Amino acid sequence: MNKVQAFTTPSGEEMVILPRAEYERMVEELEDIHDAALAEEILARIRSGEEEVFPAELVYRLLDGDENPVHVMRTYRGLTTAALAKKAGISRPYLTMIESGRRTGTADVMKRLAKALAIDMELLIPTP
């Protein structure tokens, strides 16, 4: 560790002066500790079932943009169009039109689909 200089201000506050490299090392170490704590919080939510982990293949399908996200998530959940439509309280033809891109679901409908799929609504927004 480098030489740290300490002094007391006229008002009695204790201060230190340290080399920039030492300061940057300390900041980086604190950031690592913070990142590790956040990672542990996320892992705890995953272990408790509060947070869901999706397989990479599913994420790539969503990001690729070739398929409608509602269709991707419906098939991932193993639901038929009839089952998802019933859970979301919409008609099967309307769901089919949303999945095919012929219709855009209203915000309310997309919210109900997200709830029926047990996901955040943001996952149902198509990528450009």
LONU-615264 format. One line per field, with one value per atom (N, C-alpha, C): residue number from 1; residue in one letter; atom name; x negated, y negated, z negated. Coordinates in nm, 4 decimals, padded with zeros to 6 digits. Layout:
<sites>
n <- [NUM / ...] .
res <- [A / ...] .
atom <- [CA / ...] .
xx <- [X / ...] .
yy <- [Y / ...] .
zz <- [Z / ...] .
</sites>
This chain:
<sites>
n <- [1 / 1 / 1 / 2 / 2 / 2 / 3 / 3 / 3 / 4 / 4 / 4 / 5 / 5 / 5 / 6 / 6 / 6 / 7 / 7 / 7 / 8 / 8 / 8 / 9 / 9 / 9 / 10 / 10 / 10 / 11 / 11 / 11 / 12 / 12 / 12 / 13 / 13 / 13 / 14 / 14 / 14 / 15 / 15 / 15 / 16 / 16 / 16 / 17 / 17 / 17 / 18 / 18 / 18 / 19 / 19 / 19 / 20 / 20 / 20 / 21 / 21 / 21 / 22 / 22 / 22 / 23 / 23 / 23 / 24 / 24 / 24 / 25 / 25 / 25 / 26 / 26 / 26 / 27 / 27 / 27 / 28 / 28 / 28 / 29 / 29 / 29 / 30 / 30 / 30 / 31 / 31 / 31 / 32 / 32 / 32 / 33 / 33 / 33 / 34 / 34 / 34 / 35 / 35 / 35 / 36 / 36 / 36 / 37 / 37 / 37 / 38 / 38 / 38 / 39 / 39 / 39 / 40 / 40 / 40 / 41 / 41 / 41 / 42 / 42 / 42 / 43 / 43 / 43 / 44 / 44 / 44 / 45 / 45 / 45 / 46 / 46 / 46 / 47 / 47 / 47 / 48 / 48 / 48 / 49 / 49 / 49 / 50 / 50 / 50 / 51 / 51 / 51 / 52 / 52 / 52 / 53 / 53 / 53 / 54 / 54 / 54 / 55 / 55 / 55 / 56 / 56 / 56 / 57 / 57 / 57 / 58 / 58 / 58 / 59 / 59 / 59 / 60 / 60 / 60 / 61 / 61 / 61 / 62 / 62 / 62 / 63 / 63 / 63 / 64 / 64 / 64 / 65 / 65 / 65 / 66 / 66 / 66 / 67 / 67 / 67 / 68 / 68 / 68 / 69 / 69 / 69 / 70 / 70 / 70 / 71 / 71 / 71 / 72 / 72 / 72 / 73 / 73 / 73 / 74 / 74 / 74 / 75 / 75 / 75 / 76 / 76 / 76 / 77 / 77 / 77 / 78 / 78 / 78 / 79 / 79 / 79 / 80 / 80 / 80 / 81 / 81 / 81 / 82 / 82 / 82 / 83 / 83 / 83 / 84 / 84 / 84 / 85 / 85 / 85 / 86 / 86 / 86 / 87 / 87 / 87 / 88 / 88 / 88 / 89 / 89 / 89 / 90 / 90 / 90 / 91 / 91 / 91 / 92 / 92 / 92 / 93 / 93 / 93 / 94 / 94 / 94 / 95 / 95 / 95 / 96 / 96 / 96 / 97 / 97 / 97 / 98 / 98 / 98 / 99 / 99 / 99 / 100 / 100 / 100 / 101 / 101 / 101 / 102 / 102 / 102 / 103 / 103 / 103 / 104 / 104 / 104 / 105 / 105 / 105 / 106 / 106 / 106 / 107 / 107 / 107 / 108 / 108 / 108 / 109 / 109 / 109 / 110 / 110 / 110 / 111 / 111 / 111 / 112 / 112 / 112 / 113 / 113 / 113 / 114 / 114 / 114 / 115 / 115 / 115 / 116 / 116 / 116 / 117 / 117 / 117 / 118 / 118 / 118 / 119 / 119 / 119 / 120 / 120 / 120 / 121 / 121 / 121 / 122 / 122 / 122 / 123 / 123 / 123 / 124 / 124 / 124 / 125 / 125 / 125 / 126 / 126 / 126 / 127 / 127 / 127 / 128 / 128 / 128] .
res <- [M / M / M / N / N / N / K / K / K / V / V / V / Q / Q / Q / A / A / A / F / F / F / T / T / T / T / T / T / P / P / P / S / S / S / G / G / G / E / E / E / E / E / E / M / M / M / V / V / V / I / I / I / L / L / L / P / P / P / R / R / R / A / A / A / E / E / E / Y / Y / Y / E / E / E / R / R / R / M / M / M / V / V / V / E / E / E / E / E / E / L / L / L / E / E / E / D / D / D / I / I / I / H / H / H / D / D / D / A / A / A / A / A / A / L / L / L / A / A / A / E / E / E / E / E / E / I / I / I / L / L / L / A / A / A / R / R / R / I / I / I / R / R / R / S / S / S / G / G / G / E / E / E / E / E / E / E / E / E / V / V / V / F / F / F / P / P / P / A / A / A / E / E / E / L / L / L / V / V / V / Y / Y / Y / R / R / R / L / L / L / L / L / L / D / D / D / G / G / G / D / D / D / E / E / E / N / N / N / P / P / P / V / V / V / H / H / H / V / V / V / M / M / M / R / R / R / T / T / T / Y / Y / Y / R / R / R / G / G / G / L / L / L / T / T / T / T / T / T / A / A / A / A / A / A / L / L / L / A / A / A / K / K / K / K / K / K / A / A / A / G / G / G / I / I / I / S / S / S / R / R / R / P / P / P / Y / Y / Y / L / L / L / T / T / T / M / M / M / I / I / I / E / E / E / S / S / S / G / G / G / R / R / R / R / R / R / T / T / T / G / G / G / T / T / T / A / A / A / D / D / D / V / V / V / M / M / M / K / K / K / R / R / R / L / L / L / A / A / A / K / K / K / A / A / A / L / L / L / A / A / A / I / I / I / D / D / D / M / M / M / E / E / E / L / L / L / L / L / L / I / I / I / P / P / P / T / T / T / P / P / P] .
atom <- [N / CA / C / N / CA / C / N / CA / C / N / CA / C / N / CA / C / N / CA / C / N / CA / C / N / CA / C / N / CA / C / N / CA / C / N / CA / C / N / CA / C / N / CA / C / N / CA / C / N / CA / C / N / CA / C / N / CA / C / N / CA / C / N / CA / C / N / CA / C / N / CA / C / N / CA / C / N / CA / C / N / CA / C / N / CA / C / N / CA / C / N / CA / C / N / CA / C / N / CA / C / N / CA / C / N / CA / C / N / CA / C / N / CA / C / N / CA / C / N / CA / C / N / CA / C / N / CA / C / N / CA / C / N / CA / C / N / CA / C / N / CA / C / N / CA / C / N / CA / C / N / CA / C / N / CA / C / N / CA / C / N / CA / C / N / CA / C / N / CA / C / N / CA / C / N / CA / C / N / CA / C / N / CA / C / N / CA / C / N / CA / C / N / CA / C / N / CA / C / N / CA / C / N / CA / C / N / CA / C / N / CA / C / N / CA / C / N / CA / C / N / CA / C / N / CA / C / N / CA / C / N / CA / C / N / CA / C / N / CA / C / N / CA / C / N / CA / C / N / CA / C / N / CA / C / N / CA / C / N / CA / C / N / CA / C / N / CA / C / N / CA / C / N / CA / C / N / CA / C / N / CA / C / N / CA / C / N / CA / C / N / CA / C / N / CA / C / N / CA / C / N / CA / C / N / CA / C / N / CA / C / N / CA / C / N / CA / C / N / CA / C / N / CA / C / N / CA / C / N / CA / C / N / CA / C / N / CA / C / N / CA / C / N / CA / C / N / CA / C / N / CA / C / N / CA / C / N / CA / C / N / CA / C / N / CA / C / N / CA / C / N / CA / C / N / CA / C / N / CA / C / N / CA / C / N / CA / C / N / CA / C / N / CA / C / N / CA / C / N / CA / C / N / CA / C / N / CA / C / N / CA / C / N / CA / C / N / CA / C / N / CA / C / N / CA / C / N / CA / C / N / CA / C / N / CA / C / N / CA / C / N / CA / C / N / CA / C] .
xx <- [-00.0846 / 00.0000 / -00.0888 / -00.0477 / -00.1229 / -00.1086 / -00.1919 / -00.1929 / -00.0686 / 00.0052 / 00.1237 / 00.0910 / 00.1249 / 00.1010 / 00.2323 / 00.2293 / 00.3485 / 00.3256 / 00.4348 / 00.4264 / 00.5631 / 00.5656 / 00.6901 / 00.7130 / 00.8327 / 00.8669 / 00.8833 / 00.8827 / 00.9041 / 01.0358 / 01.1356 / 01.2638 / 01.2635 / 01.1516 / 01.1404 / 01.1715 / 01.2036 / 01.2354 / 01.1060 / 01.1028 / 00.9843 / 00.9932 / 00.8838 / 00.8779 / 00.7543 / 00.7578 / 00.6409 / 00.6126 / 00.4879 / 00.4446 / 00.3777 / 00.4184 / 00.3578 / 00.3312 / 00.2380 / 00.2081 / 00.3305 / 00.3445 / 00.4595 / 00.4708 / 00.3597 / 00.3636 / 00.4261 / 00.3937 / 00.4506 / 00.6007 / 00.6369 / 00.7780 / 00.8563 / 00.8052 / 00.8740 / 00.8841 / 00.7805 / 00.7852 / 00.8968 / 00.9094 / 01.0131 / 01.1525 / 01.1696 / 01.2991 / 01.3357 / 01.2399 / 01.2645 / 01.3013 / 01.2342 / 01.2636 / 01.4041 / 01.4421 / 01.5772 / 01.6827 / 01.6550 / 01.7484 / 01.7624 / 01.6518 / 01.6573 / 01.7411 / 01.7243 / 01.8024 / 01.9510 / 01.9814 / 02.1206 / 02.1791 / 02.1033 / 02.1496 / 02.1753 / 02.0877 / 02.1050 / 02.2311 / 02.2591 / 02.3802 / 02.5056 / 02.5031 / 02.6170 / 02.6370 / 02.5275 / 02.5366 / 02.5964 / 02.5579 / 02.6124 / 02.7612 / 02.8042 / 02.9474 / 03.0253 / 02.9715 / 03.0377 / 03.0424 / 02.9323 / 02.9295 / 03.0294 / 03.0431 / 03.1405 / 03.2829 / 03.3116 / 03.4449 / 03.4685 / 03.3639 / 03.3766 / 03.4043 / 03.3257 / 03.3441 / 03.4821 / 03.5369 / 03.6681 / 03.7830 / 03.7505 / 03.8541 / 03.9160 / 03.8700 / 03.9210 / 03.8735 / 03.7576 / 03.6978 / 03.6823 / 03.7206 / 03.7119 / 03.5915 / 03.5298 / 03.4172 / 03.4648 / 03.4355 / 03.4761 / 03.3551 / 03.3763 / 03.2638 / 03.2176 / 03.0910 / 03.0317 / 03.1060 / 03.1457 / 03.2161 / 03.3428 / 03.4168 / 03.5380 / 03.5034 / 03.4022 / 03.3606 / 03.3190 / 03.2441 / 03.2028 / 03.3231 / 03.4242 / 03.5452 / 03.6163 / 03.6206 / 03.6858 / 03.6074 / 03.4755 / 03.3915 / 03.3807 / 03.3914 / 03.3768 / 03.4833 / 03.6037 / 03.7091 / 03.7815 / 03.7444 / 03.8121 / 03.9486 / 03.9675 / 04.0930 / 04.1591 / 04.2908 / 04.3635 / 04.3352 / 04.3020 / 04.2694 / 04.3826 / 04.5066 / 04.6189 / 04.6156 / 04.5918 / 04.5823 / 04.4649 / 04.3506 / 04.2313 / 04.2593 / 04.3159 / 04.3417 / 04.4544 / 04.5539 / 04.6637 / 04.6121 / 04.5316 / 04.4791 / 04.3803 / 04.3029 / 04.2103 / 04.2870 / 04.3997 / 04.4817 / 04.5627 / 04.5611 / 04.6322 / 04.7829 / 04.8262 / 04.9691 / 05.0162 / 05.1381 / 05.2015 / 05.2554 / 05.2912 / 05.3509 / 05.4828 / 05.5584 / 05.6868 / 05.6653 / 05.5658 / 05.5408 / 05.4948 / 05.4032 / 05.3550 / 05.4659 / 05.5426 / 05.6525 / 05.7505 / 05.7821 / 05.8752 / 05.8168 / 05.6891 / 05.6252 / 05.6202 / 05.6030 / 05.5926 / 05.7290 / 05.8316 / 05.9652 / 05.9856 / 05.9209 / 05.9401 / 05.9803 / 06.0226 / 06.0629 / 05.9395 / 05.9543 / 05.8448 / 05.8077 / 05.9062 / 05.8700 / 05.7908 / 05.8270 / 05.7552 / 05.6104 / 05.5897 / 05.4542 / 05.3761 / 05.4397 / 05.3737 / 05.3310 / 05.4171 / 05.3821 / 05.2652 / 05.2606 / 05.1491 / 05.0202 / 05.0249 / 04.9054 / 04.8566 / 04.9495 / 04.9100 / 04.8686 / 04.8933 / 04.8573 / 04.9649 / 05.0795 / 05.1875 / 05.2585 / 05.2479 / 05.3069 / 05.2032 / 05.2144 / 05.1321 / 05.2227 / 05.1867 / 05.2694 / 05.2678 / 05.3800 / 05.3856 / 05.2978 / 05.2687 / 05.1872 / 05.2543 / 05.3864 / 05.4595 / 05.4474 / 05.4620 / 05.4528 / 05.3108 / 05.2109 / 05.0724 / 05.0425 / 05.1004 / 05.0839 / 05.1471 / 05.2644 / 05.3314 / 05.2562 / 05.2000 / 05.1197 / 04.9949 / 04.9295 / 04.8102 / 04.8448 / 04.9558 / 04.9978 / 05.0269 / 05.0950 / 05.1279 / 05.0018 / 04.8982 / 04.7707 / 04.6745 / 04.7145 / 04.6326 / 04.4961 / 04.5003 / 04.3773 / 04.4010 / 04.2929 / 04.3050 / 04.3548 / 04.4396 / 04.4973 / 04.3898 / 04.2779 / 04.1702 / 04.1192 / 04.1307 / 04.0850 / 04.1719 / 04.2904 / 04.3819 / 04.3704 / 04.2826 / 04.2640 / 04.1646 / 04.2062 / 04.1162 / 03.9909 / 03.8787 / 03.7539 / 03.7535 / 03.7004 / 03.7002 / 03.6046] .
yy <- [00.1179 / 00.0000 / -00.1238 / -00.2245 / -00.3495 / -00.4314 / -00.5284 / -00.6189 / -00.7077 / -00.7063 / -00.7889 / -00.8968 / -01.0192 / -01.1300 / -01.1698 / -01.1890 / -01.2293 / -01.3677 / -01.4430 / -01.5746 / -01.6099 / -01.7072 / -01.7542 / -01.8976 / -01.9248 / -02.0600 / -02.1516 / -02.2822 / -02.3755 / -02.3517 / -02.2953 / -02.2675 / -02.1335 / -02.0582 / -01.9320 / -01.8078 / -01.8249 / -01.7095 / -01.6403 / -01.5074 / -01.4314 / -01.4009 / -01.4259 / -01.4057 / -01.3233 / -01.2589 / -01.1854 / -01.2229 / -01.2132 / -01.2318 / -01.1015 / -01.0484 / -00.9244 / -00.9334 / -00.8550 / -00.8565 / -00.8139 / -00.8723 / -00.8416 / -00.6920 / -00.6252 / -00.4809 / -00.4044 / -00.4440 / -00.3793 / -00.4084 / -00.5334 / -00.5726 / -00.4909 / -00.4813 / -00.4068 / -00.2593 / -00.2023 / -00.0622 / -00.0425 / -00.1350 / -00.1241 / -00.1366 / -00.2302 / -00.2470 / -00.1202 / -00.0653 / 00.0578 / 00.1734 / 00.1830 / 00.2896 / 00.2728 / 00.1499 / 00.1253 / 00.1582 / 00.1256 / 00.1594 / 00.3105 / 00.3835 / 00.5298 / 00.5858 / 00.5305 / 00.5748 / 00.5466 / 00.4285 / 00.3920 / 00.4867 / 00.5134 / 00.6048 / 00.7444 / 00.7916 / 00.9246 / 00.9296 / 00.8224 / 00.8174 / 00.8192 / 00.7428 / 00.7426 / 00.8801 / 00.9439 / 01.0784 / 01.1759 / 01.1650 / 01.2541 / 01.2302 / 01.1042 / 01.0737 / 01.1375 / 01.1276 / 01.1868 / 01.3387 / 01.3996 / 01.5451 / 01.5894 / 01.5116 / 01.5452 / 01.5404 / 01.4395 / 01.4312 / 01.5481 / 01.5897 / 01.7047 / 01.8313 / 01.8514 / 01.9709 / 01.9750 / 01.8588 / 01.8546 / 01.8676 / 01.8584 / 01.8654 / 01.7300 / 01.6263 / 01.4911 / 01.4371 / 01.4822 / 01.4374 / 01.5612 / 01.5482 / 01.6607 / 01.6446 / 01.7574 / 01.7598 / 01.8262 / 01.7625 / 01.8171 / 01.8773 / 01.9868 / 02.0457 / 01.9528 / 01.9623 / 01.8753 / 01.8866 / 02.0064 / 02.0253 / 01.9407 / 01.9337 / 01.8525 / 01.7042 / 01.6610 / 01.5212 / 01.4850 / 01.5736 / 01.5472 / 01.5384 / 01.6223 / 01.6162 / 01.4827 / 01.4351 / 01.3066 / 01.1914 / 01.1966 / 01.0885 / 01.0890 / 01.2071 / 01.2201 / 01.1390 / 01.1342 / 01.0536 / 01.1200 / 01.2436 / 01.3127 / 01.3674 / 01.3887 / 01.4444 / 01.3439 / 01.3475 / 01.2618 / 01.3072 / 01.2137 / 01.2511 / 01.3223 / 01.2887 / 01.3583 / 01.5056 / 01.5328 / 01.6717 / 01.7436 / 01.6761 / 01.7376 / 01.7752 / 01.6833 / 01.7115 / 01.8125 / 01.8082 / 01.9049 / 02.0463 / 02.0645 / 02.1990 / 02.2412 / 02.1467 / 02.1791 / 02.2272 / 02.1658 / 02.2055 / 02.3323 / 02.3778 / 02.5001 / 02.4831 / 02.3619 / 02.3351 / 02.3352 / 02.3783 / 02.3651 / 02.2239 / 02.1840 / 02.0517 / 02.0440 / 02.1526 / 02.1539 / 02.1378 / 02.2054 / 02.1979 / 02.0585 / 01.9996 / 01.8660 / 01.7634 / 01.7741 / 01.6796 / 01.6846 / 01.8040 / 01.8193 / 01.7569 / 01.7847 / 01.7289 / 01.5767 / 01.5200 / 01.3746 / 01.3079 / 01.3878 / 01.3316 / 01.2645 / 01.3194 / 01.2674 / 01.3830 / 01.3502 / 01.4571 / 01.5214 / 01.6477 / 01.7193 / 01.6535 / 01.6142 / 01.5476 / 01.4174 / 01.3416 / 01.2172 / 01.2492 / 01.3513 / 01.3919 / 01.4358 / 01.5105 / 01.5560 / 01.4372 / 01.3361 / 01.2166 / 01.1407 / 01.1369 / 01.0704 / 01.1465 / 01.2790 / 01.3608 / 01.3538 / 01.3400 / 01.3348 / 01.1947 / 01.0955 / 00.9579 / 00.8833 / 00.9475 / 00.8798 / 00.7774 / 00.7942 / 00.6990 / 00.6675 / 00.5491 / 00.5106 / 00.5103 / 00.5823 / 00.5856 / 00.4515 / 00.4167 / 00.2940 / 00.3118 / 00.2035 / 00.2113 / 00.3014 / 00.2905 / 00.3744 / 00.5225 / 00.5546 / 00.6936 / 00.7472 / 00.6670 / 00.7120 / 00.7326 / 00.6478 / 00.6636 / 00.7952 / 00.8263 / 00.9512 / 01.0736 / 01.0615 / 01.1722 / 01.1937 / 01.0846 / 01.0958 / 01.1614 / 01.1215 / 01.1815 / 01.3302 / 01.3644 / 01.5050 / 01.5880 / 01.5252 / 01.5942 / 01.5842 / 01.5096 / 01.4890 / 01.4284 / 01.3211 / 01.2506 / 01.1006 / 01.0241 / 00.8789 / 00.8441 / 00.7444 / 00.7040 / 00.6635 / 00.6100 / 00.5664 / 00.6801 / 00.8036 / 00.9172 / 00.9400 / 00.8823 / 00.9016 / 00.7924 / 00.6965 / 00.5891 / 00.6364 / 00.6404 / 00.6885 / 00.6022 / 00.6653 / 00.5908 / 00.5415 / 00.4210 / 00.3672 / 00.4413] .
zz <- [00.0000 / 00.0000 / 00.0000 / 00.0710 / 00.0805 / -00.0462 / -00.0592 / -00.1744 / -00.1713 / -00.2802 / -00.2946 / -00.3966 / -00.3649 / -00.4563 / -00.5220 / -00.6521 / -00.7261 / -00.7849 / -00.7966 / -00.8604 / -00.9156 / -01.0012 / -01.0615 / -01.0157 / -00.9698 / -00.9234 / -01.0448 / -01.0233 / -01.1356 / -01.2098 / -01.1397 / -01.2061 / -01.2785 / -01.2709 / -01.3435 / -01.2621 / -01.1357 / -01.0513 / -01.0092 / -01.0254 / -00.9850 / -00.8360 / -00.7644 / -00.6195 / -00.5873 / -00.4688 / -00.4217 / -00.2774 / -00.2409 / -00.1031 / -00.0635 / 00.0503 / 00.0969 / 00.2463 / 00.2947 / 00.4381 / 00.5195 / 00.6387 / 00.7246 / 00.7518 / 00.7780 / 00.8067 / 00.6901 / 00.5682 / 00.4494 / 00.4392 / 00.4657 / 00.4648 / 00.5677 / 00.6903 / 00.7966 / 00.7629 / 00.7000 / 00.6581 / 00.5557 / 00.4612 / 00.3583 / 00.4189 / 00.5119 / 00.5777 / 00.6548 / 00.7269 / 00.8036 / 00.7108 / 00.5993 / 00.5032 / 00.4451 / 00.4145 / 00.3643 / 00.4692 / 00.5950 / 00.7024 / 00.7148 / 00.7016 / 00.7071 / 00.5924 / 00.4737 / 00.3576 / 00.3810 / 00.4351 / 00.4655 / 00.5710 / 00.6774 / 00.7827 / 00.7268 / 00.6393 / 00.5795 / 00.4940 / 00.4202 / 00.3385 / 00.4260 / 00.5362 / 00.6285 / 00.6906 / 00.7292 / 00.7878 / 00.6872 / 00.5629 / 00.4596 / 00.4395 / 00.4459 / 00.4345 / 00.5492 / 00.6700 / 00.7868 / 00.7735 / 00.7332 / 00.7149 / 00.6084 / 00.5030 / 00.3989 / 00.4549 / 00.5397 / 00.6015 / 00.6965 / 00.7672 / 00.8575 / 00.7763 / 00.6689 / 00.5851 / 00.5220 / 00.4867 / 00.4216 / 00.5217 / 00.6514 / 00.7542 / 00.7855 / 00.7183 / 00.7427 / 00.8770 / 00.9215 / 01.0481 / 01.1375 / 01.2624 / 01.3557 / 01.4469 / 01.4772 / 01.5694 / 01.6978 / 01.8107 / 01.9394 / 02.0092 / 02.0818 / 02.1561 / 02.2686 / 02.3017 / 02.4038 / 02.5367 / 02.5748 / 02.7023 / 02.7089 / 02.5981 / 02.5931 / 02.6071 / 02.5364 / 02.5429 / 02.6849 / 02.7509 / 02.8895 / 02.9818 / 02.9603 / 03.0418 / 03.0227 / 02.8997 / 02.8728 / 02.9352 / 02.9238 / 02.9759 / 03.1274 / 03.1868 / 03.3312 / 03.4057 / 03.3522 / 03.4122 / 03.5275 / 03.5620 / 03.6726 / 03.6309 / 03.5012 / 03.4513 / 03.3581 / 03.3535 / 03.2621 / 03.1187 / 03.0289 / 02.8915 / 02.8178 / 02.8497 / 02.7863 / 02.8254 / 02.9526 / 02.9998 / 02.9334 / 02.9272 / 02.8668 / 02.7216 / 02.6460 / 02.5047 / 02.4854 / 02.5720 / 02.5608 / 02.5820 / 02.6869 / 02.7130 / 02.6048 / 02.5526 / 02.4432 / 02.3208 / 02.2936 / 02.1793 / 02.2072 / 02.3326 / 02.3670 / 02.3749 / 02.4117 / 02.4200 / 02.5647 / 02.5850 / 02.7164 / 02.7277 / 02.8510 / 02.8670 / 02.7906 / 02.7919 / 02.7207 / 02.5703 / 02.5154 / 02.3712 / 02.3304 / 02.4081 / 02.3731 / 02.3895 / 02.4982 / 02.5200 / 02.4030 / 02.3582 / 02.2458 / 02.1188 / 02.0908 / 01.9713 / 01.9750 / 02.0944 / 02.1085 / 02.1271 / 02.1488 / 02.1671 / 02.3008 / 02.4056 / 02.5409 / 02.6306 / 02.7512 / 02.8434 / 02.9060 / 02.9427 / 03.0080 / 03.1411 / 03.2253 / 03.3510 / 03.3287 / 03.2260 / 03.1967 / 03.1593 / 03.0765 / 03.0390 / 03.1622 / 03.2492 / 03.3714 / 03.4575 / 03.4655 / 03.5438 / 03.4795 / 03.3468 / 03.2785 / 03.3071 / 03.2940 / 03.3161 / 03.4609 / 03.5546 / 03.6959 / 03.7395 / 03.6533 / 03.6873 / 03.7633 / 03.7863 / 03.8579 / 03.7698 / 03.6385 / 03.5437 / 03.4372 / 03.3820 / 03.2676 / 03.1463 / 03.0466 / 02.9261 / 02.8553 / 02.7965 / 02.7169 / 02.5936 / 02.5278 / 02.4059 / 02.3030 / 02.2917 / 02.1957 / 02.2318 / 02.3591 / 02.4032 / 02.3816 / 02.4146 / 02.3956 / 02.2473 / 02.1637 / 02.0188 / 01.9729 / 02.0254 / 01.9872 / 02.0406 / 02.1609 / 02.2145 / 02.1288 / 02.0907 / 02.0063 / 01.8733 / 01.8159 / 01.6885 / 01.7067 / 01.8142 / 01.8411 / 01.8644 / 01.9206 / 01.9456 / 01.8274 / 01.7247 / 01.6037 / 01.6377 / 01.7185 / 01.7577 / 01.7519 / 01.7593 / 01.7688 / 01.9089 / 01.9168 / 02.0442 / 02.1451 / 02.0979 / 02.1880 / 02.2769 / 02.2296 / 02.3111 / 02.4340 / 02.4343 / 02.5469 / 02.6525 / 02.6295 / 02.7269 / 02.8325 / 02.9584 / 03.0627 / 03.0747 / 03.1047 / 03.1272 / 03.2709 / 03.2952 / 03.4311 / 03.5225] .
</sites>
